[in-house]
Amino acid sequence: MSVVETETHGQILVVRMNRPKSLNALNHELRTELSEAWNDFQDSKELEVAIFTGAGRGFCAGEDMRESLQDGAPGGRRPARPDPFMEGTLDKPVIAAVNGFAMGGGFMLVERTDLRVAVRGALFEISEAKRWLLGGYNHGHLANLPYPIAMEMAMGFRFTAERFHELGFVNRLVDDIEDLLPEALKMGEHLLTLPPASRVNTLHMMRQMQPRTTPAQETLAEKLHNHGAKSDRMESRAAFAEKRKPNFIGWDDPEDRYNLPQLEE
């Protein structure tokens, strides 16, 4: 059975992650098959809109922690073929149909979509603060959310679909999982009623207007990603896999706690 299933509804492609027992965690095989699906969608002359969803009770749990432990490196292996969805080069709209947990890297998949439908009770979490040496500092900014909400996201708090709908991160809510795909298809069908050039041009324009972090902020983030005990990154994954409390070091040199890199304009 493929870890990515696809089906077509006229000009709409449904891409479904299919590792339900692991809540569709992103292992190398899943990343590779997603890359193939998105490349095929990009190259298609018939398909114009995609719906991205997951099988089972999770949309995507993010990084496959067990595979990372086996590989001895955090973050997971990327596919050999560039993925246009992940790289931001996909020039067709994608609608997220969030059926359950969207955690860490799974949240980032939702974040990359253009429109979002979620079932009530779905949970979202930016998990970077729990797994790396820098939390998800940019996600609330990219979503154009107020500072305290962005802080809450960056610090790894969980959000319900209902709250994200109130905040404007989710477009539509459905009560039952059976209504999720039909609601996403309605949104896709609406996009297809627009003049083709209008749909393409408007998508392009809207994406250019999205908030972005500055080069100086990205440079500081890169420094902070390395400011601390790097062994804590694997310890967080081991503790998760072993279902125990992590034993963090914090800093190899305790004085680093008081010597943070600074923003340079």
NORCOR-V801624 format. One record per residue. N is the residue number from 0. OMEGA is omega as a letter, one per 20 degrees, with the letter a starting at -180 (none if undefined). D_FIRST is the distance of its C-alpha to the first C-alpha in Angstrom with 2 decimals. Layout:
n={N & N}
omega={OMEGA & OMEGA}
d_first={D_FIRST & D_FIRST}
//
This chain:
n={0 & 1 & 2 & 3 & 4 & 5 & 6 & 7 & 8 & 9 & 10 & 11 & 12 & 13 & 14 & 15 & 16 & 17 & 18 & 19 & 20 & 21 & 22 & 23 & 24 & 25 & 26 & 27 & 28 & 29 & 30 & 31 & 32 & 33 & 34 & 35 & 36 & 37 & 38 & 39 & 40 & 41 & 42 & 43 & 44 & 45 & 46 & 47 & 48 & 49 & 50 & 51 & 52 & 53 & 54 & 55 & 56 & 57 & 58 & 59 & 60 & 61 & 62 & 63 & 64 & 65 & 66 & 67 & 68 & 69 & 70 & 71 & 72 & 73 & 74 & 75 & 76 & 77 & 78 & 79 & 80 & 81 & 82 & 83 & 84 & 85 & 86 & 87 & 88 & 89 & 90 & 91 & 92 & 93 & 94 & 95 & 96 & 97 & 98 & 99 & 100 & 101 & 102 & 103 & 104 & 105 & 106 & 107 & 108 & 109 & 110 & 111 & 112 & 113 & 114 & 115 & 116 & 117 & 118 & 119 & 120 & 121 & 122 & 123 & 124 & 125 & 126 & 127 & 128 & 129 & 130 & 131 & 132 & 133 & 134 & 135 & 136 & 137 & 138 & 139 & 140 & 141 & 142 & 143 & 144 & 145 & 146 & 147 & 148 & 149 & 150 & 151 & 152 & 153 & 154 & 155 & 156 & 157 & 158 & 159 & 160 & 161 & 162 & 163 & 164 & 165 & 166 & 167 & 168 & 169 & 170 & 171 & 172 & 173 & 174 & 175 & 176 & 177 & 178 & 179 & 180 & 181 & 182 & 183 & 184 & 185 & 186 & 187 & 188 & 189 & 190 & 191 & 192 & 193 & 194 & 195 & 196 & 197 & 198 & 199 & 200 & 201 & 202 & 203 & 204 & 205 & 206 & 207 & 208 & 209 & 210 & 211 & 212 & 213 & 214 & 215 & 216 & 217 & 218 & 219 & 220 & 221 & 222 & 223 & 224 & 225 & 226 & 227 & 228 & 229 & 230 & 231 & 232 & 233 & 234 & 235 & 236 & 237 & 238 & 239 & 240 & 241 & 242 & 243 & 244 & 245 & 246 & 247 & 248 & 249 & 250 & 251 & 252 & 253 & 254 & 255 & 256 & 257 & 258 & 259 & 260 & 261 & 262 & 263 & 264}
omega={a & r & r & r & r & r & a & r & a & a & a & r & r & r & a & r & a & r & a & a & r & a & r & r & a & r & a & a & a & r & a & a & r & r & r & a & a & r & r & r & r & a & a & r & a & a & a & a & r & r & a & a & r & r & r & a & r & r & r & a & r & a & r & a & a & r & r & r & r & a & a & a & a & r & r & r & r & r & a & a & r & a & a & r & a & a & r & a & r & a & r & a & r & r & r & r & a & a & a & a & r & a & r & r & r & r & a & r & r & a & a & r & a & r & a & r & a & r & r & a & r & a & a & r & r & a & a & a & a & a & a & r & r & r & a & a & a & a & r & r & r & r & r & a & a & a & a & r & r & r & r & r & a & a & r & r & r & r & r & r & a & a & r & r & r & a & r & r & r & a & a & r & r & a & a & a & a & a & a & a & r & r & r & r & r & r & r & r & r & r & a & r & a & r & a & a & r & a & a & a & a & r & a & a & a & r & r & a & a & r & r & r & a & r & a & r & r & r & r & r & r & r & a & r & a & a & a & a & a & r & r & r & r & r & r & a & r & r & r & a & a & r & r & r & a & r & a & r & a & a & r & r & a & a & r & r & a & a & a & r & a & r & r & a & none}
d_first={0.00 & 3.80 & 6.51 & 8.62 & 8.84 & 12.19 & 14.62 & 18.30 & 21.41 & 24.19 & 24.79 & 22.55 & 19.05 & 16.80 & 14.64 & 12.51 & 11.45 & 8.52 & 9.59 & 11.79 & 13.04 & 14.59 & 15.71 & 13.61 & 15.89 & 16.18 & 15.30 & 15.72 & 12.13 & 11.94 & 15.46 & 14.82 & 12.11 & 14.42 & 17.26 & 15.87 & 15.29 & 18.80 & 20.39 & 19.22 & 20.59 & 23.76 & 24.34 & 23.81 & 27.15 & 25.94 & 23.92 & 26.30 & 24.82 & 21.54 & 20.37 & 18.43 & 16.91 & 14.56 & 12.56 & 14.53 & 18.04 & 17.92 & 17.96 & 17.81 & 19.65 & 20.51 & 20.69 & 18.64 & 21.87 & 20.73 & 19.45 & 22.79 & 24.71 & 23.10 & 23.97 & 27.37 & 27.39 & 26.91 & 25.00 & 21.88 & 21.38 & 21.25 & 19.35 & 21.55 & 21.50 & 23.46 & 21.72 & 24.13 & 23.09 & 23.85 & 26.90 & 28.39 & 28.73 & 26.53 & 29.23 & 27.46 & 27.31 & 24.32 & 24.35 & 22.74 & 21.61 & 21.82 & 20.35 & 21.35 & 22.08 & 22.61 & 24.00 & 25.24 & 23.00 & 21.28 & 24.76 & 25.31 & 22.40 & 24.17 & 27.44 & 26.46 & 25.87 & 28.84 & 28.66 & 27.17 & 26.49 & 25.80 & 25.73 & 28.78 & 28.34 & 25.71 & 26.84 & 27.30 & 28.55 & 29.59 & 29.08 & 30.73 & 33.97 & 32.19 & 30.41 & 32.74 & 36.49 & 36.65 & 35.27 & 33.73 & 37.14 & 36.14 & 33.72 & 36.42 & 38.50 & 35.80 & 35.39 & 39.22 & 39.67 & 42.92 & 43.59 & 43.28 & 39.90 & 38.76 & 40.18 & 38.31 & 35.01 & 35.95 & 36.84 & 33.46 & 34.42 & 31.85 & 32.11 & 31.09 & 29.86 & 33.25 & 35.20 & 33.30 & 34.00 & 37.68 & 37.70 & 36.25 & 32.98 & 30.95 & 32.00 & 30.96 & 30.18 & 28.70 & 29.40 & 26.23 & 22.52 & 22.61 & 25.10 & 23.24 & 21.37 & 24.41 & 26.73 & 24.81 & 24.78 & 28.53 & 29.07 & 27.15 & 29.15 & 32.32 & 31.65 & 31.33 & 34.79 & 36.43 & 38.03 & 35.42 & 37.77 & 38.46 & 34.81 & 34.27 & 37.65 & 37.50 & 34.11 & 35.58 & 38.79 & 37.23 & 35.12 & 38.33 & 40.01 & 37.57 & 39.25 & 38.78 & 39.95 & 42.84 & 42.82 & 45.17 & 42.85 & 39.90 & 42.19 & 43.19 & 39.60 & 38.80 & 41.81 & 40.89 & 37.36 & 39.24 & 42.07 & 41.48 & 40.12 & 36.86 & 36.03 & 35.57 & 32.36 & 30.65 & 32.60 & 31.11 & 27.56 & 28.61 & 30.35 & 27.34 & 25.07 & 27.94 & 28.89 & 32.49 & 35.10 & 35.12 & 38.21 & 38.90 & 41.66 & 42.13 & 44.11 & 44.96 & 48.40 & 49.48 & 51.72 & 48.74 & 48.37 & 51.53 & 50.95 & 48.26 & 47.69 & 49.26 & 48.45 & 50.27 & 50.96}
//
